[in-house]
Amino acid sequence: MITALAAAVLAIAAATRIQRWWFSRSWTLAGAIIVLLCMSIHMALNVKTVESAVRVTLGAGVPGTIKMLLVCGICVGTAIVFTTVTSSQHLKKLLWLHVSLSVVTAALSFYFFFKTPWPASNPDNRTFDHQYAFLPGYAEGLMLGMAYPLLLCLMVTIIAIRQADRRTATGWGLIIISPGAAALSAYAALRIGYLGSVRWGLIDPTPTPFAISRLLAVVGVLFVATGVLVTSIGTALTSRAQLRAFDDLHSELLARWPGALRPSEPGSGAADRTADRAAELLDALSLEAKRQALPNQGAALSRTEVAHAVAEWIITDRIPEGLGSDNLRARAATSDVRWARELGETYAREIERKLVREQ
């Protein structure tokens, strides 16, 4: 029941992102959709009634085959999301590298796996793991199928730990993904190590490694899926909070300069819409500076001093000493959204103080 419910939730989460991806063509959204869909189908195949129906309809070995493909899909989707949020250089080359490695290892895995005839007893997946997976052909195929997931999950674990920033939604997503990636690394390493050891006669077959690996897989998938969802949901919530922070100043300036309005693209995410509103605010601020003949060159003020000066200027229509047009732009280390938020929060506080004084 829980597995079926999780599969349905993941499918719904994927569906909600498809429309946004259609308009934005975002790599991050594309990766998230691939991860969520593959996880949803993988979990659905773990429901006994679904697995039995697939076995009867398409063949006994088909559920396991589909799961192998889905693991590759999950890895590719994870690689896309992870690469886009942690790397800004050579993005397409890195994505092609991940896809190529996944396709090559999957092709080799299928070659070894399917050149070996399926057992005459037509076993289910668990019976196959315990009695046949370590035999020549099957073992090589399964080990190759786990090679790319092992390398990817190790890389994700190491980089996520190093780059996770608790101040951002993406950072929290990486923090949650890290233990999931570590669990999946252990899952892949355990299966490769066990199958290789039994295949070449180093140890005797035992069901224990597969029982442990199944638990690791469930834990890893849940953490990775949660991390992907937290990144997406957290980014949306953070963007809305940022927008609320400068909404009053935005409304005031756009009332003066409606021509600064720039409609967001259909299907834009919350982060894109917030960035558009921040750009509108800064454009309107520049237009107001031109109308009131603000000096081009201002004094060397701190960001806090500039924010207070802008708030005083907009509220009183008097230009504070030292404020110039060059002070209005976001500085090199500050994004437009963050700068708009600082201006908006200071403006809201000054408005509140003014109302208190007038009472």
NULO-443163 format. One record per residue (C-alpha): residue in one letter; residue number from 1; x, y, z. Coordinates in pm, 1 decimal. Example, Ala and Ser with C-alpha at 12.3 -4.5 7.8 and 13.67 -1.06 7.14 Angstrom:
BEGIN
   aa     i         px         py         pz
    a     1     1230.0     -450.0      780.0
    s     2     1367.0     -106.0      714.0
END
This chain:
BEGIN
   aa     i         px         py         pz
    m     1        0.0        0.0        0.0
    i     2      276.2      244.7       97.4
    t     3      473.5      156.1     -217.5
    a     4      170.1      214.2     -440.6
    l     5       96.6      546.0     -267.9
    a     6      458.9      658.5     -307.5
    a     7      447.6      567.6     -678.4
    a     8      131.5      776.1     -724.1
    v     9      276.7     1076.2     -535.9
    l    10      596.1     1067.2     -744.1
    a    11      392.8     1044.6    -1067.6
    i    12      184.9     1348.1     -966.1
    a    13      500.4     1540.0     -873.7
    a    14      647.2     1462.4    -1217.2
    a    15      325.6     1563.6    -1396.5
    t    16      317.8     1903.6    -1223.7
    r    17      663.9     1979.6    -1363.2
    i    18      601.5     1876.3    -1722.7
    q    19      400.7     2189.6    -1811.0
    r    20      662.4     2417.0    -1654.5
    w    21      938.1     2239.1    -1847.2
    w    22      740.5     2272.6    -2173.0
    f    23      765.7     2651.6    -2154.0
    s    24     1101.4     2695.2    -1980.2
    r    25     1302.2     2404.4    -2131.6
    s    26     1500.2     2399.1    -1807.2
    w    27     1765.7     2126.6    -1771.0
    t    28     1696.3     2109.0    -1398.0
    l    29     1325.5     2051.2    -1455.0
    a    30     1398.6     1792.9    -1725.7
    g    31     1625.1     1600.9    -1488.0
    a    32     1369.7     1619.9    -1207.0
    i    33     1094.5     1486.6    -1435.6
    i    34     1313.2     1193.8    -1546.0
    v    35     1405.1     1107.7    -1184.9
    l    36     1048.3     1130.6    -1054.4
    l    37      891.7      935.8    -1342.9
    c    38     1151.1      658.1    -1330.3
    m    39     1117.7      630.4     -953.2
    s    40      739.7      622.4     -981.9
    i    41      744.8      339.5    -1236.8
    h    42     1015.3      153.7    -1040.1
    m    43      804.7      168.0     -723.5
    a    44      492.8       65.4     -915.7
    l    45      677.2     -244.4    -1039.7
    n    46      754.5     -331.4     -677.1
    v    47      380.5     -370.6     -613.8
    k    48      316.1     -745.5     -641.9
    t    49       -2.9     -716.1     -847.7
    v    50      165.7     -484.1    -1099.5
    e    51      476.1     -703.2    -1124.0
    s    52      262.6    -1015.6    -1171.3
    a    53       59.3     -847.4    -1445.7
    v    54      377.0     -743.8    -1631.2
    r    55      526.5    -1093.1    -1592.7
    v    56      213.3    -1259.0    -1730.8
    t    57      168.3    -1008.5    -2013.8
    l    58      525.4     -947.8    -2130.2
    g    59      735.1    -1230.4    -1985.0
    a    60      895.3    -1334.5    -1657.6
    g    61     1219.5    -1143.2    -1710.9
    v    62     1059.4     -816.7    -1824.6
    p    63     1002.0     -655.3    -1479.2
    g    64     1370.7     -694.6    -1394.5
    t    65     1470.7     -561.4    -1736.6
    i    66     1248.7     -256.2    -1698.7
    k    67     1392.2     -190.9    -1352.5
    m    68     1745.7     -198.3    -1495.1
    l    69     1644.1       62.3    -1753.2
    l    70     1474.3      270.8    -1485.3
    v    71     1789.4      267.9    -1271.3
    c    72     1978.1      408.7    -1571.4
    g    73     1706.1      671.4    -1612.7
    i    74     1722.6      768.5    -1245.7
    c    75     2099.9      803.6    -1273.1
    v    76     2079.9     1017.2    -1588.1
    g    77     1811.6     1240.0    -1434.9
    t    78     2012.1     1277.0    -1114.4
    a    79     2322.8     1360.6    -1317.3
    i    80     2131.2     1630.3    -1509.6
    v    81     1992.8     1793.1    -1193.5
    f    82     2321.4     1766.5    -1007.4
    t    83     2533.1     1898.1    -1295.3
    t    84     2308.6     2198.7    -1360.6
    v    85     2300.6     2310.0     -994.4
    t    86     2670.7     2255.8     -919.7
    s    87     2846.9     2341.7    -1246.5
    s    88     2818.1     2646.9    -1470.3
    q    89     3099.7     2563.7    -1714.3
    h    90     3098.6     2304.6    -1994.2
    l    91     2741.4     2208.8    -1900.5
    k    92     2648.3     2040.7    -2228.9
    k    93     2976.0     1847.1    -2242.4
    l    94     2924.8     1717.2    -1889.4
    l    95     2565.7     1617.1    -1965.1
    w    96     2670.8     1434.4    -2282.6
    l    97     2942.1     1256.4    -2083.4
    h    98     2690.5     1134.0    -1826.2
    v    99     2439.1     1022.9    -2088.8
    s   100     2710.4      848.7    -2293.9
    l   101     2848.0      661.1    -1992.1
    s   102     2498.9      552.4    -1893.2
    v   103     2409.2      433.2    -2244.1
    v   104     2739.3      248.0    -2297.4
    t   105     2729.4       65.1    -1963.5
    a   106     2359.2      -15.0    -2011.1
    a   107     2424.3     -152.7    -2362.2
    l   108     2710.1     -373.5    -2238.3
    s   109     2497.0     -487.3    -1946.7
    f   110     2211.6     -589.6    -2174.7
    y   111     2450.5     -764.9    -2412.6
    f   112     2589.4     -992.4    -2141.8
    f   113     2254.6    -1036.1    -1968.9
    f   114     2040.9    -1125.8    -2267.6
    k   115     2289.3    -1342.9    -2453.2
    t   116     2237.3    -1588.2    -2165.7
    p   117     1909.0    -1786.9    -2197.2
    w   118     1647.2    -1717.6    -1932.7
    p   119     1613.3    -2002.7    -1677.7
    a   120     1361.2    -2268.4    -1776.1
    s   121     1195.5    -2246.6    -1433.6
    n   122     1083.4    -1890.4    -1519.2
    p   123     1170.8    -1747.8    -1173.6
    d   124     1048.1    -1421.9    -1027.9
    n   125     1298.7    -1144.0     -955.4
    r   126     1376.5    -1245.0     -597.6
    t   127     1425.2    -1610.9     -685.8
    f   128     1643.6    -1508.4     -979.7
    d   129     1863.7    -1295.7     -751.9
    h   130     1913.5    -1578.0     -503.8
    q   131     1966.9    -1866.8     -747.4
    y   132     2080.4    -1734.9    -1086.7
    a   133     2217.4    -1377.3    -1071.1
    f   134     2573.5    -1492.0     -995.2
    l   135     2593.6    -1732.0    -1292.3
    p   136     2816.4    -1650.7    -1595.4
    g   137     2652.1    -1396.7    -1826.2
    y   138     2399.2    -1276.1    -1571.6
    a   139     2669.6    -1169.8    -1324.5
    e   140     2867.3     -972.3    -1583.9
    g   141     2552.1     -802.0    -1708.8
    l   142     2432.3     -704.6    -1362.8
    m   143     2776.9     -584.2    -1255.6
    l   144     2812.4     -364.9    -1564.5
    g   145     2462.9     -230.5    -1504.7
    m   146     2572.1     -114.0    -1158.7
    a   147     2905.6       37.8    -1271.3
    y   148     2774.3      380.5    -1377.9
    p   149     2535.3      417.4    -1080.6
    l   150     2826.5      341.3     -846.6
    l   151     3053.3      604.2    -1005.1
    l   152     2775.8      863.9    -1026.7
    c   153     2653.9      817.2     -669.8
    l   154     3007.5      837.7     -532.6
    m   155     3061.1     1163.9     -722.7
    v   156     2726.0     1304.6     -607.3
    t   157     2799.6     1213.8     -244.8
    i   158     3143.4     1376.9     -243.0
    i   159     3047.5     1696.2     -428.1
    a   160     2715.9     1738.5     -245.0
    i   161     2891.1     1725.4       92.3
    r   162     3145.7     1983.9      -23.6
    q   163     2902.5     2225.2     -192.0
    a   164     2588.4     2198.7       23.1
    d   165     2488.3     2542.5      153.8
    r   166     2226.4     2542.2      429.4
    r   167     2129.7     2901.0      342.5
    t   168     1963.6     2796.9       14.5
    a   169     1689.7     2555.1      -91.2
    t   170     1931.9     2393.3     -335.8
    g   171     2179.7     2345.3      -52.0
    w   172     1919.4     2173.0      163.0
    g   173     1826.6     1954.7     -133.8
    l   174     2191.8     1851.8     -169.3
    i   175     2215.1     1781.2      204.7
    i   176     1916.9     1544.6      178.4
    i   177     2043.7     1386.5     -144.3
    s   178     2386.9     1313.4       10.3
    p   179     2282.8     1021.3      237.3
    g   180     2062.8      887.0      -42.5
    a   181     2352.5      892.3     -286.7
    a   182     2575.8      729.5      -23.5
    a   183     2316.6      454.0       29.7
    l   184     2290.9      395.3     -346.0
    s   185     2671.5      385.6     -370.2
    a   186     2675.5      116.7     -101.0
    y   187     2392.3      -65.2     -283.0
    a   188     2581.2      -73.1     -613.0
    a   189     2914.2     -162.2     -449.5
    l   190     2755.1     -444.3     -248.2
    r   191     2587.8     -599.2     -552.0
    i   192     2900.2     -570.0     -768.2
    g   193     3122.2     -711.0     -492.9
    y   194     2889.1     -998.4     -406.9
    l   195     2815.0    -1103.1     -766.1
    g   196     3182.6    -1087.3     -861.5
    s   197     3290.0    -1286.0     -556.6
    v   198     3035.0    -1563.0     -614.9
    r   199     3085.2    -1560.6     -992.9
    w   200     3455.7    -1633.6     -957.1
    g   201     3421.2    -1871.4     -662.4
    l   202     3555.0    -1656.4     -380.1
    i   203     3247.2    -1704.4     -157.0
    d   204     2935.5    -1921.8     -149.9
    p   205     2593.4    -1784.7     -251.4
    t   206     2385.6    -1630.3       27.8
    p   207     2062.6    -1423.6       22.4
    t   208     2187.5    -1174.1      284.1
    p   209     2362.2     -926.6       45.8
    f   210     2048.4     -896.4     -168.2
    a   211     1831.4     -835.2      140.0
    i   212     2068.5     -559.6      252.6
    s   213     2092.4     -411.8      -97.7
    r   214     1712.7     -393.9     -129.9
    l   215     1696.0     -194.8      194.3
    l   216     1976.9       35.2       77.2
    a   217     1797.8       88.9     -255.7
    v   218     1471.4      189.4      -86.7
    v   219     1651.5      428.4      151.2
    g   220     1858.9      577.3     -131.1
    v   221     1564.0      628.0     -365.6
    l   222     1354.2      793.2      -93.9
    f   223     1632.8     1033.8        5.8
    v   224     1715.4     1126.9     -355.0
    a   225     1348.0     1179.0     -443.6
    t   226     1296.2     1386.6     -128.6
    g   227     1605.5     1594.8     -206.3
    v   228     1487.0     1665.6     -560.6
    l   229     1141.0     1763.9     -431.8
    v   230     1283.9     1978.2     -149.9
    t   231     1501.9     2165.9     -399.6
    s   232     1203.7     2236.4     -622.9
    i   233      951.7     2316.9     -348.4
    g   234     1205.9     2507.9     -139.8
    t   235     1307.1     2721.5     -437.6
    a   236      941.5     2805.4     -503.3
    l   237      874.7     2896.2     -137.3
    t   238     1194.9     3101.3     -112.2
    s   239     1108.9     3287.8     -432.5
    r   240      762.3     3375.1     -302.6
    a   241      910.8     3499.0       26.1
    q   242     1157.5     3715.5     -166.7
    l   243      875.7     3856.7     -379.0
    r   244      669.3     3945.5      -70.7
    a   245      973.3     4123.7       75.4
    f   246      986.1     4382.9     -204.6
    d   247      621.7     4377.8     -314.0
    d   248      536.1     4717.0     -155.2
    l   249      827.9     4896.7     -320.4
    h   250      755.9     4718.9     -649.1
    s   251      391.3     4830.4     -641.2
    e   252      488.1     5191.3     -563.6
    l   253      742.9     5215.2     -845.0
    l   254      530.7     5032.4    -1105.0
    a   255      240.6     5267.6    -1025.7
    r   256      472.7     5552.6    -1128.3
    w   257      627.7     5367.0    -1422.5
    p   258      383.9     5107.5    -1565.0
    g   259      598.5     5088.0    -1877.9
    a   260      861.1     4896.8    -1678.2
    l   261      627.7     4597.5    -1658.4
    r   262      768.0     4286.3    -1829.7
    p   263      523.2     3990.9    -1835.1
    s   264      679.3     3656.3    -1743.2
    e   265      683.1     3374.9    -1995.7
    p   266      391.5     3127.7    -1972.4
    g   267      481.4     2837.9    -1746.5
    s   268      764.2     3026.7    -1575.7
    g   269      862.6     2895.2    -1235.2
    a   270      842.9     3098.3     -915.4
    a   271     1215.0     3181.7     -930.1
    d   272     1185.8     3317.9    -1286.1
    r   273      878.3     3525.0    -1199.2
    t   274     1051.2     3670.1     -893.7
    a   275     1356.6     3758.5    -1104.0
    d   276     1127.0     3935.4    -1354.0
    r   277      962.6     4138.6    -1075.3
    a   278     1304.7     4234.4     -936.2
    a   279     1414.2     4349.4    -1282.3
    e   280     1094.1     4556.3    -1312.0
    l   281     1166.0     4721.6     -977.2
    l   282     1523.5     4812.7    -1071.6
    d   283     1416.2     4936.8    -1417.2
    a   284     1147.0     5156.5    -1261.6
    l   285     1399.4     5282.6    -1006.8
    s   286     1633.2     5386.6    -1290.7
    l   287     1348.4     5566.8    -1467.8
    e   288     1260.7     5749.4    -1145.4
    a   289     1627.0     5849.3    -1107.3
    k   290     1625.6     6001.2    -1457.2
    r   291     1299.5     6186.9    -1391.8
    q   292     1432.1     6340.2    -1070.9
    a   293     1777.1     6407.4    -1223.0
    l   294     1968.0     6197.7     -974.0
    p   295     2346.7     6256.3    -1003.0
    n   296     2522.2     5993.9    -1216.2
    q   297     2797.8     5948.0     -959.6
    g   298     2710.4     5895.4     -595.9
    a   299     2921.2     5869.1     -282.7
    a   300     3089.1     5544.1     -174.5
    l   301     2799.4     5415.7       36.9
    s   302     2750.2     5071.1      185.3
    r   303     2454.7     4860.2       68.1
    t   304     2269.5     4932.8      392.6
    e   305     2324.2     5307.1      352.2
    v   306     2205.2     5294.4       -9.3
    a   307     1891.8     5100.5       89.2
    h   308     1804.1     5359.4      356.8
    a   309     1875.3     5645.5      114.9
    v   310     1652.3     5490.7     -154.9
    a   311     1370.0     5436.6       95.6
    e   312     1394.2     5799.4      213.0
    w   313     1403.0     5922.7     -147.4
    i   314     1096.6     5725.1     -261.3
    i   315      894.9     5813.1       51.2
    t   316      979.2     6186.0       66.2
    d   317     1071.1     6261.4     -297.1
    r   318     1382.9     6435.7     -162.9
    i   319     1720.7     6314.1     -289.9
    p   320     1945.5     6222.9        7.2
    e   321     2299.8     6351.3        6.3
    g   322     2545.3     6112.2     -159.4
    l   323     2286.7     5906.4     -351.2
    g   324     2359.5     5867.4     -723.2
    s   325     2232.6     5659.5    -1012.8
    d   326     2534.7     5430.8     -989.6
    n   327     2429.9     5336.8     -633.3
    l   328     2099.3     5194.9     -755.6
    r   329     2244.2     4899.6     -946.3
    a   330     2304.7     4562.9     -782.5
    r   331     2672.3     4515.8     -703.8
    a   332     2889.0     4246.7     -857.4
    a   333     2845.6     3991.5     -577.1
    t   334     2471.6     4058.2     -536.0
    s   335     2188.8     3925.8     -754.6
    d   336     1906.4     4153.3     -870.3
    v   337     1659.1     3956.7     -656.1
    r   338     1868.5     3987.1     -340.5
    w   339     1922.5     4359.2     -399.3
    a   340     1553.2     4416.7     -467.7
    r   341     1474.6     4229.5     -145.5
    e   342     1713.4     4448.1       57.6
    l   343     1563.0     4763.9      -91.6
    g   344     1209.1     4635.2      -37.6
    e   345     1262.2     4532.3      324.6
    t   346     1421.2     4867.4      412.9
    y   347     1141.1     5055.5      234.2
    a   348      874.2     4857.0      422.7
    r   349     1040.9     4930.2      759.3
    e   350     1066.5     5303.1      682.8
    i   351      701.4     5316.2      575.5
    e   352      602.1     5146.2      901.6
    r   353      808.1     5392.7     1105.3
    k   354      649.2     5683.1      920.9
    l   355      299.8     5552.7      999.8
    v   356      391.4     5510.3     1367.4
    r   357      523.6     5867.7     1385.1
    e   358      206.7     6005.3     1225.7
    q   359      -22.6     5838.4     1478.2
END
